[in-house]
């Protein structure tokens, strides 16, 4: 195989795509207009480790009309939006069995990535996990790539970076990694299997 390492995205690739803002609108009738300011600013700070999700949510749950606690809200959020794609999980395991290093590169705040590591067993699924909240930059920044690549012992041309966001793909390509814009499992597996 050409690639010695493959970087996977969490949401929409390893996890079944679901948006928290859409799910909570559907389940609890909390309108997007009420949540939009939170996701536009405080949540962006949480994703790079500059704000604490639970502290920021405590400031808005009354405005949102959420009747429970912050802990109950995050439990709902993480559970509803963390359904694992078992086909992808099986594929990752088979790749690792052949010696391919598999990494998770994800834009996440600290509590959700902790949930994924422990409750969805990502800690054992991947060789390593690189998270925006721990790095301090999201995947649309070269600094994200500079940081996580220091931990790899594989030449850039032998690393395949996969993501469903074209901006992240462009940044990875600019950094010098091989890239694949993820659309669905079958086209991704075909690309990898042909190498």
C-alpha positions in Angstrom: 0.0 0.0 0.0 1.2 3.5 -0.8 0.1 5.0 2.5 1.6 4.0 5.8 -0.8 6.3 7.7 -4.4 7.4 7.2 -6.0 10.3 9.1 -9.7 10.0 9.7 -12.3 12.6 10.6 -14.7 11.9 13.4 -18.1 13.5 12.5 -19.4 12.3 9.1 -16.7 9.7 8.6 -16.2 7.5 11.7 -19.4 8.8 13.3 -22.8 8.7 11.5 -23.5 12.4 10.5 -25.9 14.1 12.9 -25.9 17.8 13.9 -26.6 18.5 17.5 -28.4 21.7 16.6 -30.8 19.9 14.3 -31.4 17.0 16.7 -32.2 19.3 19.7 -34.6 21.3 17.5 -36.4 18.1 16.5 -36.4 16.6 20.0 -36.9 19.6 22.2 -38.2 22.3 19.8 -35.3 24.7 20.6 -35.0 26.9 17.5 -31.7 27.5 15.7 -32.2 31.3 16.1 -31.8 30.9 19.9 -28.6 28.8 19.6 -26.9 30.5 16.7 -24.9 33.0 18.7 -23.5 30.3 20.9 -22.3 28.2 18.0 -20.9 31.3 16.2 -18.7 32.4 19.0 -18.3 30.7 22.4 -18.4 27.2 20.9 -15.6 28.1 18.5 -13.5 29.0 21.4 -14.3 25.7 23.1 -13.1 23.8 20.0 -9.6 25.4 20.3 -9.4 25.0 24.1 -9.9 28.7 24.9 -13.2 28.2 26.6 -14.9 25.5 28.7 -18.1 24.0 27.0 -19.9 23.4 30.3 -19.2 26.9 31.6 -20.4 28.4 28.3 -23.5 26.2 28.2 -24.4 27.3 31.8 -24.7 30.8 30.4 -27.2 29.9 27.7 -29.4 27.0 28.8 -32.0 29.2 30.3 -32.1 31.3 27.1 -32.4 28.1 25.1 -35.3 26.8 27.4 -33.4 23.6 28.3 -35.2 22.3 31.4 -32.3 20.0 32.7 -28.8 20.5 33.9 -25.7 21.2 31.8 -24.6 17.6 32.5 -27.8 16.3 31.2 -27.5 18.5 28.1 -24.0 17.3 27.3 -25.0 13.7 27.9 -27.9 14.1 25.4 -25.6 15.9 22.9 -22.7 13.4 23.1 -25.0 10.3 22.9 -27.2 11.5 20.1 -24.3 12.7 17.9 -21.8 9.9 18.5 -23.3 6.9 16.7 -20.3 4.9 15.4 -20.3 3.7 11.8 -19.5 0.1 12.4 -18.5 -0.5 8.8 -15.8 2.1 9.1 -14.7 0.8 12.5 -14.3 -2.7 11.0 -12.3 -1.2 8.1 -10.0 0.8 10.4 -9.3 -2.4 12.4 -8.5 -4.3 9.2 -6.1 -1.5 8.1 -4.3 -1.6 11.4 -4.0 -5.3 11.2 -2.0 -4.9 7.9 0.3 -2.3 9.6 -1.3 0.9 8.4 -1.2 3.6 11.1 -4.7 5.0 11.7 -5.1 8.4 13.3 -8.1 10.5 14.3 -7.8 14.2 13.4 -10.8 16.1 14.6 -12.2 19.5 15.6 -13.6 18.8 19.0 -13.9 20.4 22.4 -12.4 18.6 25.3 -15.5 16.9 26.9 -16.8 15.3 23.7 -13.4 14.0 22.7 -13.0 12.5 26.2 -16.5 10.9 25.7 -15.3 9.5 22.3 -12.1 8.1 23.8 -13.8 6.4 26.6 -17.4 5.7 25.7 -16.9 5.0 22.0 -13.5 3.2 22.5 -11.6 5.6 20.2 -8.6 5.3 22.5 -8.1 1.7 21.3 -9.5 2.1 17.8 -6.8 4.6 16.7 -3.0 4.7 17.0 -3.4 8.3 18.2 -5.9 11.1 18.4 -5.2 14.7 17.5 -7.8 17.2 18.7 -8.2 20.9 18.0 -9.0 21.6 21.7 -5.6 20.1 22.7 -3.6 21.6 19.8 -5.2 25.0 20.0 -6.0 25.3 16.3 -8.7 23.8 14.0 -8.0 21.8 10.9 -8.3 24.8 8.6 -5.1 26.1 10.1 -1.6 25.0 9.0 -0.6 25.2 12.7 -2.9 22.2 13.4 -0.9 20.2 10.8 2.5 21.4 12.0 1.6 20.3 15.5 0.2 16.9 14.9 2.7 16.0 12.2 5.6 16.3 14.7 4.2 13.1 16.3 4.3 11.1 13.1 7.3 9.2 11.8 6.0 8.8 8.3 7.0 10.9 5.3 4.2 13.4 4.2 3.8 11.6 0.9 2.8 8.4 2.7 0.1 10.0 4.9 -3.5 10.1 3.5 -5.6 12.9 5.2 -9.3 12.3 4.8 -12.0 14.8 5.7 -15.5 15.7 4.6 -14.7 19.5 4.7 -13.1 20.9 1.6 -11.4 23.7 3.5 -9.6 21.2 5.8 -8.6 19.2 2.7 -7.1 22.3 1.1 -5.1 23.1 4.2 -3.8 19.6 4.5 -2.8 19.6 0.8 -1.1 23.0 1.3 0.8 21.4 4.2 2.0 18.7 1.8 -0.2 15.7 2.7 -2.0 13.4 0.3 -5.8 14.1 0.6 -9.2 12.5 0.0 -12.4 14.5 0.3 -14.7 12.0 2.0 -18.2 11.6 0.6 -19.1 8.0 1.5 -17.6 4.8 2.7 -17.6 2.9 -0.7 -15.7 5.6 -2.6 -13.2 6.0 0.3 -12.6 2.2 0.5 -12.2 2.0 -3.3 -9.5 4.7 -3.2 -7.5 3.0 -0.4 -7.9 -0.5 -1.8 -6.6 0.5 -5.2 -3.3 1.6 -3.7 
